[in-house]
Amino acid sequence: MRNVYCIGELLIDFVAEKQGNDLSKANEFAKKAGGAPANVACAISKLGGKSKFVGCVGNDPFGDFLLDILEENDVDISLAQRSKTFTTLAFVSLAEDGERDFVFSRGADKKLVYDSSLKNDFKESIIHLGAATALLGGDLEKAYGRYFFDALTQGAFISFDPNFRGDLWRDEEAVFVKKCMPFIEKAHLCKFSLEEAQLLSGKKDLTEASNFLHEVGAKIIAITLGGEGTFVSTTEIKEIIPSINVKPIDTTGAGDAFIGCLLQQIARLQNPDEVFDDSALLLKMVKNANKAGAITTTNYGAIPSLPTRDEVFDSSEPHI
């Protein structure tokens, strides 16, 4: 089974539960572990995979809390870094349908320093790049770019999720799009929300958006559509794979659970390139990943709500 290196932010989500989607009116917040790449790492490990987190938190009680959560979920944190800068915080509001709004107070996540010793470890591994805060400049963006280059030179399987957050890119969406393009060009697998696919492609139609992103270079494209499922696009197929029916409470982490489940299955293949040649296998994996994402929406908080292997996979599954 291959290691999956999840590179990006780990932060505190202060979630205003059951208080609507207007943060100005929220009075009570629940502390949760968050950060898309960290969520993906936990999703992989809870499903029986092997994940390593590469990111930075503050040398403070919140940083301790976050790393403890990852360890409790069997994520390898030996590559995590600590900084004198305070741990990054996000304040999250939830509407009645579970949809979210974010306000960020950035801190230690941007202090990640490149570690050249990881380059050789990337060979025959999977690298997942979550970009919520990684393209905002500073040490993190520099390290992120160098790890991406290392993954390319080592022949790693590369997964990219732009994790667009409007609060972080207000009036600079064009800069965000430009910075994402090199990753889309070289990634083997790209996971987008509908909003992200439309923003990055400039196209409203799913087929037109996916065609544009394939022209940029993306090999496999998965566009998550919430309760409707996932639009999967390759050179061979374009198909919406339905999700299971659930009543969503909190959609935080659903996309991370999806991509984590997909990567966990790819990591178990003898050769990850099998997903390029076997459309039926890919679609089956996406069906499982949809289930993982849906289950995650049925409780509050991303990591506590991530499903286990037994909740997602049928006992007869050959890749568990």
C-alpha positions as CSV (number, residue, x, y, z in Angstrom):
1,M,0.0,0.0,0.0
2,R,1.4,3.4,-1.0
3,N,1.8,6.3,1.4
4,V,-0.3,9.4,0.7
5,Y,1.4,12.7,1.6
6,C,-1.1,15.4,2.3
7,I,0.4,18.8,2.0
8,G,-1.2,22.1,3.2
9,E,-2.9,23.6,6.2
10,L,-4.0,22.3,9.5
11,L,-6.1,24.8,11.5
12,I,-8.8,25.3,14.1
13,D,-12.4,25.6,12.9
14,F,-14.6,27.5,15.3
15,V,-18.0,26.4,14.2
16,A,-21.2,28.3,14.9
17,E,-23.5,25.4,15.1
18,K,-27.3,25.8,14.8
19,Q,-27.0,29.6,14.6
20,G,-27.6,30.2,10.9
21,N,-25.1,31.4,8.3
22,D,-24.5,35.0,9.6
23,L,-21.3,35.1,11.7
24,S,-22.1,38.5,13.0
25,K,-25.1,37.1,15.0
26,A,-23.3,33.9,16.3
27,N,-22.6,33.8,20.0
28,E,-21.3,30.3,20.6
29,F,-18.6,28.4,18.7
30,A,-17.4,24.8,19.0
31,K,-13.7,24.1,18.5
32,K,-13.0,21.6,15.8
33,A,-9.9,20.4,14.0
34,G,-9.9,21.5,10.3
35,G,-7.9,22.2,7.2
36,A,-8.6,20.3,4.0
37,P,-5.3,18.4,3.6
38,A,-5.5,17.3,7.2
39,N,-9.1,16.2,6.8
40,V,-8.0,14.2,3.7
41,A,-5.2,12.6,5.7
42,C,-7.6,11.5,8.4
43,A,-10.1,10.2,5.9
44,I,-7.4,8.0,4.4
45,S,-6.2,6.6,7.7
46,K,-9.8,6.0,9.0
47,L,-10.4,3.9,5.9
48,G,-7.4,1.8,6.6
49,G,-4.8,3.7,4.4
50,K,-1.4,5.2,5.2
51,S,-1.3,9.0,5.3
52,K,1.4,11.5,6.3
53,F,0.6,15.1,7.0
54,V,3.0,17.9,5.9
55,G,2.1,21.3,7.3
56,C,2.7,23.7,10.1
57,V,0.9,24.6,13.3
58,G,1.7,27.0,16.2
59,N,3.7,26.0,19.2
60,D,0.6,26.7,21.4
61,P,-2.3,24.7,22.9
62,F,-4.2,24.8,19.7
63,G,-1.3,23.3,17.8
64,D,-1.0,20.6,20.5
65,F,-4.8,19.9,20.1
66,L,-4.5,19.6,16.3
67,L,-1.6,17.2,16.2
68,D,-3.2,15.1,19.0
69,I,-6.3,14.8,16.8
70,L,-4.3,13.6,13.8
71,E,-2.4,11.1,15.9
72,E,-5.6,9.8,17.4
73,N,-6.7,9.2,13.8
74,D,-3.5,7.3,12.9
75,V,-2.1,10.0,10.7
76,D,1.7,10.1,10.6
77,I,2.7,13.6,12.0
78,S,6.4,13.1,12.0
79,L,6.7,15.7,9.1
80,A,4.5,18.3,10.8
81,Q,6.3,21.5,11.8
82,R,5.8,23.9,14.7
83,S,6.1,27.7,14.6
84,K,6.2,30.6,17.1
85,T,3.4,32.1,15.0
86,F,-0.1,31.4,16.4
87,T,-2.1,28.5,15.0
88,T,-4.3,29.4,12.1
89,L,-8.0,29.9,12.9
90,A,-11.2,29.7,10.8
91,F,-14.6,30.8,11.9
92,V,-17.3,28.8,10.2
93,S,-21.1,29.5,10.0
94,L,-23.6,26.9,9.1
95,A,-26.9,27.4,7.3
96,E,-29.9,25.0,7.9
97,D,-28.9,22.9,4.9
98,G,-25.4,22.4,6.2
99,E,-23.7,24.8,3.8
100,R,-20.9,26.9,5.2
101,D,-19.3,30.3,5.2
102,F,-15.7,31.0,6.3
103,V,-13.7,33.8,7.8
104,F,-10.0,33.1,8.3
105,S,-7.4,34.4,10.7
106,R,-4.1,33.1,9.2
107,G,-1.2,32.1,11.3
108,A,1.3,29.3,11.5
109,D,0.1,27.4,8.3
110,K,2.0,29.9,6.2
111,K,5.3,29.2,8.0
112,L,5.8,25.7,6.5
113,V,9.5,25.4,5.4
114,Y,10.6,23.1,2.6
115,D,12.3,19.9,3.6
116,S,14.5,18.5,0.9
117,S,14.8,15.1,2.6
118,L,11.2,14.2,1.5
119,K,12.1,14.2,-2.2
120,N,13.3,10.6,-2.3
121,D,10.3,9.5,-0.2
122,F,7.9,10.7,-2.9
123,K,8.9,8.0,-5.3
124,E,6.1,5.5,-5.7
125,S,3.9,7.5,-3.4
126,I,0.8,9.6,-3.8
127,I,1.0,13.4,-3.2
128,H,-2.2,15.3,-2.4
129,L,-2.0,19.0,-2.7
130,G,-4.8,21.0,-1.0
131,A,-4.6,24.7,-1.9
132,A,-6.9,26.5,0.4
133,T,-4.1,28.7,1.9
134,A,-1.1,27.3,0.0
135,L,-1.1,29.9,-2.9
136,L,-1.3,33.0,-0.8
137,G,2.4,33.7,-0.7
138,G,5.1,33.3,1.9
139,D,7.1,30.2,3.0
140,L,4.1,27.9,2.5
141,E,3.7,28.7,-1.2
142,K,7.4,28.3,-1.8
143,A,7.5,24.9,0.0
144,Y,4.3,23.9,-1.8
145,G,5.8,24.6,-5.2
146,R,9.0,22.8,-4.4
147,Y,7.2,19.7,-3.1
148,F,5.1,19.8,-6.3
149,F,8.3,19.8,-8.4
150,D,9.7,17.0,-6.3
151,A,6.6,14.9,-6.9
152,L,6.9,15.5,-10.6
153,T,10.6,14.5,-10.8
154,Q,10.0,11.4,-8.7
155,G,7.1,10.2,-10.8
156,A,4.6,10.3,-7.9
157,F,0.9,10.1,-8.5
158,I,-0.3,13.7,-8.0
159,S,-3.8,14.8,-6.7
160,F,-4.8,18.4,-6.6
161,D,-7.8,20.1,-4.9
162,P,-7.9,23.9,-5.2
163,N,-10.1,24.3,-2.1
164,F,-11.2,27.8,-3.1
165,R,-12.3,30.0,-0.2
166,G,-13.9,33.3,-1.3
167,D,-12.9,35.1,1.9
168,L,-9.2,34.5,1.1
169,W,-9.4,35.6,-2.6
170,R,-11.9,38.5,-2.5
171,D,-11.4,40.6,-5.7
172,E,-8.4,38.4,-6.6
173,E,-10.1,35.4,-8.1
174,A,-8.1,35.9,-11.4
175,V,-4.8,35.5,-9.4
176,F,-6.2,32.3,-7.8
177,V,-7.1,30.9,-11.2
178,K,-3.6,31.7,-12.7
179,K,-1.8,30.1,-9.7
180,C,-3.9,26.9,-10.0
181,M,-3.1,26.3,-13.6
182,P,0.3,24.7,-13.3
183,F,-1.0,22.2,-10.8
184,I,-4.0,21.3,-13.0
185,E,-1.7,20.9,-16.0
186,K,0.4,18.2,-14.3
187,A,-2.0,16.5,-11.9
188,H,-3.1,13.0,-12.5
189,L,-6.3,13.6,-10.5
190,C,-8.1,16.9,-9.9
191,K,-11.1,17.2,-7.6
192,F,-13.3,20.3,-7.9
193,S,-16.5,21.6,-6.5
194,L,-18.9,22.9,-9.1
195,E,-18.1,26.5,-8.2
196,E,-14.4,25.8,-8.6
197,A,-14.7,24.0,-11.9
198,Q,-16.7,26.9,-13.3
199,L,-14.4,29.6,-11.9
200,L,-11.2,27.8,-13.1
201,S,-12.6,27.1,-16.6
202,G,-14.8,30.1,-17.2
203,K,-17.5,27.6,-18.3
204,K,-20.9,27.0,-16.8
205,D,-21.6,23.7,-18.5
206,L,-20.0,20.6,-16.8
207,T,-18.9,19.1,-20.1
208,E,-17.4,22.3,-21.4
209,A,-15.7,23.0,-18.0
210,S,-14.2,19.5,-17.9
211,N,-13.1,19.7,-21.6
212,F,-11.3,23.0,-20.8
213,L,-9.6,21.6,-17.8
214,H,-8.5,18.5,-19.7
215,E,-7.0,20.8,-22.3
216,V,-5.0,22.4,-19.6
217,G,-3.7,18.9,-18.7
218,A,-5.8,17.3,-16.0
219,K,-6.1,13.5,-16.6
220,I,-9.0,12.6,-14.3
221,I,-11.5,15.2,-13.2
222,A,-14.0,14.7,-10.4
223,I,-16.5,17.5,-9.9
224,T,-18.5,17.0,-6.7
225,L,-22.1,18.1,-6.9
226,G,-23.3,17.7,-3.4
227,G,-26.4,15.5,-3.0
228,E,-26.5,14.9,-6.8
229,G,-23.2,12.9,-6.8
230,T,-20.0,13.5,-8.7
231,F,-19.3,14.2,-12.4
232,V,-16.4,12.1,-13.5
233,S,-14.5,13.0,-16.7
234,T,-11.6,11.3,-18.5
235,T,-10.7,11.0,-22.2
236,E,-13.0,7.9,-22.2
237,I,-16.0,8.8,-20.0
238,K,-18.2,11.7,-18.8
239,E,-20.7,10.5,-16.3
240,I,-22.5,11.6,-13.1
241,I,-22.2,9.0,-10.4
242,P,-25.1,9.4,-8.0
243,S,-24.6,9.7,-4.2
244,I,-26.5,8.1,-1.4
245,N,-29.5,9.9,0.2
246,V,-28.7,11.5,3.5
247,K,-30.0,14.5,5.5
248,P,-27.0,16.9,5.7
249,I,-26.2,18.6,9.0
250,D,-22.8,20.0,8.2
251,T,-21.1,19.7,4.8
252,T,-17.7,20.6,6.2
253,G,-15.2,18.0,5.1
254,A,-17.5,16.2,2.7
255,G,-15.2,16.9,-0.3
256,D,-12.2,16.0,1.7
257,A,-13.8,12.6,2.7
258,F,-14.5,12.1,-1.0
259,I,-11.0,12.6,-2.2
260,G,-9.5,10.8,0.8
261,C,-11.6,7.8,0.0
262,L,-10.7,7.9,-3.7
263,L,-7.0,8.2,-2.9
264,Q,-7.1,5.4,-0.3
265,Q,-8.4,3.1,-3.0
266,I,-5.9,4.2,-5.6
267,A,-3.1,3.7,-3.0
268,R,-4.0,0.1,-2.7
269,L,-3.6,-0.6,-6.4
270,Q,-0.5,-2.4,-7.6
271,N,-0.1,0.4,-10.1
272,P,-2.1,3.7,-9.7
273,D,-2.1,4.0,-13.5
274,E,-4.8,1.3,-13.6
275,V,-7.4,4.1,-13.0
276,F,-6.5,5.6,-16.4
277,D,-7.1,2.3,-18.2
278,D,-10.1,0.8,-16.4
279,S,-13.1,3.1,-16.4
280,A,-15.3,0.6,-14.6
281,L,-12.8,0.5,-11.7
282,L,-12.6,4.3,-11.5
283,L,-16.4,4.7,-11.4
284,K,-16.7,2.0,-8.7
285,M,-14.1,3.9,-6.7
286,V,-16.0,7.2,-7.1
287,K,-19.2,5.5,-6.0
288,N,-17.5,4.5,-2.7
289,A,-16.0,8.0,-2.4
290,N,-19.5,9.5,-2.8
291,K,-20.7,7.4,0.1
292,A,-17.8,8.5,2.3
293,G,-18.6,12.2,1.5
294,A,-22.3,11.8,2.2
295,I,-21.8,10.0,5.5
296,T,-19.5,12.9,6.6
297,T,-22.3,15.4,6.2
298,T,-24.5,13.7,8.8
299,N,-22.7,15.0,11.9
300,Y,-20.9,18.1,13.0
301,G,-17.2,18.6,12.4
302,A,-15.2,17.1,9.5
303,I,-12.8,14.7,11.3
304,P,-15.2,13.2,13.9
305,S,-17.7,12.6,11.1
306,L,-15.4,10.8,8.7
307,P,-16.5,7.2,8.1
308,T,-14.6,4.0,8.8
309,R,-13.8,1.3,6.3
310,D,-16.7,-0.8,7.4
311,E,-19.2,2.0,6.9
312,V,-18.1,2.6,3.3
313,F,-16.9,-0.6,1.7
314,D,-18.8,-3.8,1.1
315,S,-17.0,-6.8,2.7
316,S,-16.5,-8.3,-0.7
317,E,-14.5,-5.3,-2.0
318,P,-11.2,-6.4,-3.5
319,H,-9.4,-3.2,-2.6
320,I,-9.9,-3.0,1.1
